[in-house]
Amino acid sequence: MGSLGTLLRYPDDIYPLLKMKRAIEKAEKQIPPEPHWGFCYSMLHKVSRSFSLVIQQLRPELRNAVCVFYLVLRALDTVEDDTSIPTDEKLPILIAFHRHIYNTEWHYSCGTKEYKVLMDQFHHVSAAFLELEKGYQEAIEEITKRMGAGMAKFICQEVETVDDYDEYCHYVAGLVGLGLSKLFLASGSEVLTPDWDHISNSMGLFLQKTNIIRDYLEDINEIPKSRMFWPRKIWGKYADKLEDLKYEENSTKAVSCLNEMVTNALTHIEDCLKYMAALRDPSIFRFCAIPQIMAIGTLALCYNNVQLFRGVVKLRRGLTAKVIDRTKTIADVYGAFYDFSCMLKTKVDKNDPNASNTLNRLEAVQKVCRDTGVLHKRKSYVNDEGKSYNVYIVMLVILLAIVIAYLRAN
């Protein structure tokens, strides 16, 4: 759970945090007994606890397919991210990765910590993949092939223009959106709209661009070689080298660059809202909606925030728990996007070189949300500090949680 100070400041985080803690414990106890499936779900908890929670929204058959899909792409991403692998060795692995998933004897040692375990024991993922229905296998193979080829292209090419940036994000995340849509279709739970490929791509681009923005410092400090995904067309306006943005003397220009990056990411929101509004299955809807709300919340936190160049900027754990707990309908999504866009709007400095573009993007998003006529139903994610609680009630709830935890342990 969060720190005591944070809980006192945001007391209505407590109940969602307790629910999330229970959900994590439940998910960890539901590891399948079969060795290959047990490995896949255990590894999922280790490489992404938040995703392992979100995936629990899905029905078992589709959940298994999405779990394997995620781990295959995570393994592919581990190869791409490992800057110690020589290029002439990395390229053929990326290009042939879609064939390796059929080979239960294939593995490749790279990455660190849990990612190294994933790569060393990849045969478990392959064994699980081979048990999926053919429709799921075909979708995973196709996307893995296209993604590997795209990653290989950008190993040899820097992200120069905004079009390059969109293309790179398409390969590493837009294709994930397309792949998930194909899995949803194969499950029989969803039908595809005429523009499904475009808006599926936007779902992935919005999440990926949020991650690229948030992870600036981690990527630029990567050893032995920096990973640079911000397009030169944007950062070149503010610095001679991308790494210069992390130095304190460049703070003003760094924040202006950051704000332009956030504004670029905002262009995908309307497509994302359209995609989510078209979903029919409640479990698939929640699976898709929760990460999107967390992305707009993260952008609201990152915008105009120089701390992004100094350390880690992320949503507080209690707010994440709230998003997971509250996201049930499309009305919840419109409410969350409206709230976080309002939060971001209050941070726009009229002297920022991209202020006009940023405000136009935010107003377009707010109009979409307002026009649905459901905003009055929302529970606000903003301005919830200390609402309708006093310290004594908060302390009582915390004490009760401690007592319950003690009783369960004994």
Secondary structure as GFF3:
##gff-version 3
##sequence-region A 1 410
A	DSSP	alpha_helix	4	9	.	.	.	ID=ss1
A	DSSP	three_ten_helix	11	13	.	.	.	ID=ss2
A	DSSP	alpha_helix	14	29	.	.	.	ID=ss3
A	DSSP	alpha_helix	35	47	.	.	.	ID=ss4
A	DSSP	alpha_helix	49	54	.	.	.	ID=ss5
A	DSSP	three_ten_helix	55	57	.	.	.	ID=ss6
A	DSSP	alpha_helix	60	81	.	.	.	ID=ss7
A	DSSP	alpha_helix	87	100	.	.	.	ID=ss8
A	DSSP	alpha_helix	113	120	.	.	.	ID=ss9
A	DSSP	alpha_helix	122	129	.	.	.	ID=ss10
A	DSSP	alpha_helix	134	155	.	.	.	ID=ss11
A	DSSP	alpha_helix	162	169	.	.	.	ID=ss12
A	DSSP	pi_helix	170	174	.	.	.	ID=ss13
A	DSSP	alpha_helix	175	186	.	.	.	ID=ss14
A	DSSP	alpha_helix	196	214	.	.	.	ID=ss15
A	DSSP	alpha_helix	216	220	.	.	.	ID=ss16
A	DSSP	alpha_helix	232	235	.	.	.	ID=ss17
A	DSSP	three_ten_helix	242	246	.	.	.	ID=ss18
A	DSSP	three_ten_helix	248	250	.	.	.	ID=ss19
A	DSSP	alpha_helix	251	266	.	.	.	ID=ss20
A	DSSP	alpha_helix	269	278	.	.	.	ID=ss21
A	DSSP	alpha_helix	282	302	.	.	.	ID=ss22
A	DSSP	three_ten_helix	306	309	.	.	.	ID=ss23
A	DSSP	alpha_helix	317	326	.	.	.	ID=ss24
A	DSSP	alpha_helix	330	346	.	.	.	ID=ss25
A	DSSP	alpha_helix	355	371	.	.	.	ID=ss26
A	DSSP	three_ten_helix	375	377	.	.	.	ID=ss27
A	DSSP	alpha_helix	391	409	.	.	.	ID=ss28
###
